[in-house]
Amino acid sequence: MTNKQLVLEMISKYSALRDNDNKLTANIWNKQIQLKNLDINTLTASDILRMFANGELAHPTSIRRDRAKFQEVNVHLRGVRYKERQTKAQESYKQKMLQKGLYKEKNYNFEQE
């Protein structure tokens, strides 16, 4: 099972994982360890760190990117905080453009059809 398939399975099954990348990563690592027929309860922290260092566990950045892509494309996979994160990112982008002088001021009078 690929990392993308695991991410899709987890965020499809468990809505609580859609807004928390740390919990999502922990659950994916747990599933990857189970798929290797290992018992998470018998592994030490050193064992898990060694597995991560050797590339046997998915990288957290890849997990986050996969989650974000699935949520961008699939509305039903978006978490409760998705809209909040998008709005915050857009406001940050607008501020950067204002600082660079690409826009003179924000236009809050934009009328939509």
Secondary structure as a PSIPRED ss2 file (coil, helix, strand):
# PSIPRED VFORMAT (PSIPRED V4.0)

   1 M C   1.000  0.000  0.000
   2 T C   1.000  0.000  0.000
   3 N H   0.000  1.000  0.000
   4 K H   0.000  1.000  0.000
   5 Q H   0.000  1.000  0.000
   6 L H   0.000  1.000  0.000
   7 V H   0.000  1.000  0.000
   8 L H   0.000  1.000  0.000
   9 E H   0.000  1.000  0.000
  10 M H   0.000  1.000  0.000
  11 I H   0.000  1.000  0.000
  12 S H   0.000  1.000  0.000
  13 K H   0.000  1.000  0.000
  14 Y C   1.000  0.000  0.000
  15 S H   0.000  1.000  0.000
  16 A H   0.000  1.000  0.000
  17 L H   0.000  1.000  0.000
  18 R H   0.000  1.000  0.000
  19 D C   1.000  0.000  0.000
  20 N C   1.000  0.000  0.000
  21 D H   0.000  1.000  0.000
  22 N H   0.000  1.000  0.000
  23 K H   0.000  1.000  0.000
  24 L H   0.000  1.000  0.000
  25 T H   0.000  1.000  0.000
  26 A H   0.000  1.000  0.000
  27 N H   0.000  1.000  0.000
  28 I H   0.000  1.000  0.000
  29 W H   0.000  1.000  0.000
  30 N H   0.000  1.000  0.000
  31 K H   0.000  1.000  0.000
  32 Q H   0.000  1.000  0.000
  33 I H   0.000  1.000  0.000
  34 Q H   0.000  1.000  0.000
  35 L H   0.000  1.000  0.000
  36 K C   1.000  0.000  0.000
  37 N C   1.000  0.000  0.000
  38 L C   1.000  0.000  0.000
  39 D C   1.000  0.000  0.000
  40 I C   1.000  0.000  0.000
  41 N C   1.000  0.000  0.000
  42 T C   1.000  0.000  0.000
  43 L C   1.000  0.000  0.000
  44 T C   1.000  0.000  0.000
  45 A H   0.000  1.000  0.000
  46 S H   0.000  1.000  0.000
  47 D H   0.000  1.000  0.000
  48 I H   0.000  1.000  0.000
  49 L H   0.000  1.000  0.000
  50 R H   0.000  1.000  0.000
  51 M H   0.000  1.000  0.000
  52 F H   0.000  1.000  0.000
  53 A H   0.000  1.000  0.000
  54 N C   1.000  0.000  0.000
  55 G C   1.000  0.000  0.000
  56 E C   1.000  0.000  0.000
  57 L C   1.000  0.000  0.000
  58 A C   1.000  0.000  0.000
  59 H C   1.000  0.000  0.000
  60 P H   0.000  1.000  0.000
  61 T H   0.000  1.000  0.000
  62 S H   0.000  1.000  0.000
  63 I H   0.000  1.000  0.000
  64 R H   0.000  1.000  0.000
  65 R H   0.000  1.000  0.000
  66 D H   0.000  1.000  0.000
  67 R H   0.000  1.000  0.000
  68 A H   0.000  1.000  0.000
  69 K H   0.000  1.000  0.000
  70 F H   0.000  1.000  0.000
  71 Q H   0.000  1.000  0.000
  72 E H   0.000  1.000  0.000
  73 V H   0.000  1.000  0.000
  74 N C   1.000  0.000  0.000
  75 V H   0.000  1.000  0.000
  76 H H   0.000  1.000  0.000
  77 L H   0.000  1.000  0.000
  78 R C   1.000  0.000  0.000
  79 G C   1.000  0.000  0.000
  80 V C   1.000  0.000  0.000
  81 R C   1.000  0.000  0.000
  82 Y H   0.000  1.000  0.000
  83 K H   0.000  1.000  0.000
  84 E H   0.000  1.000  0.000
  85 R H   0.000  1.000  0.000
  86 Q H   0.000  1.000  0.000
  87 T H   0.000  1.000  0.000
  88 K H   0.000  1.000  0.000
  89 A H   0.000  1.000  0.000
  90 Q H   0.000  1.000  0.000
  91 E H   0.000  1.000  0.000
  92 S H   0.000  1.000  0.000
  93 Y H   0.000  1.000  0.000
  94 K H   0.000  1.000  0.000
  95 Q H   0.000  1.000  0.000
  96 K H   0.000  1.000  0.000
  97 M H   0.000  1.000  0.000
  98 L H   0.000  1.000  0.000
  99 Q H   0.000  1.000  0.000
 100 K C   1.000  0.000  0.000
 101 G C   1.000  0.000  0.000
 102 L C   1.000  0.000  0.000
 103 Y C   1.000  0.000  0.000
 104 K C   1.000  0.000  0.000
 105 E C   1.000  0.000  0.000
 106 K C   1.000  0.000  0.000
 107 N C   1.000  0.000  0.000
 108 Y C   1.000  0.000  0.000
 109 N C   1.000  0.000  0.000
 110 F C   1.000  0.000  0.000
 111 E C   1.000  0.000  0.000
 112 Q C   1.000  0.000  0.000
 113 E C   1.000  0.000  0.000
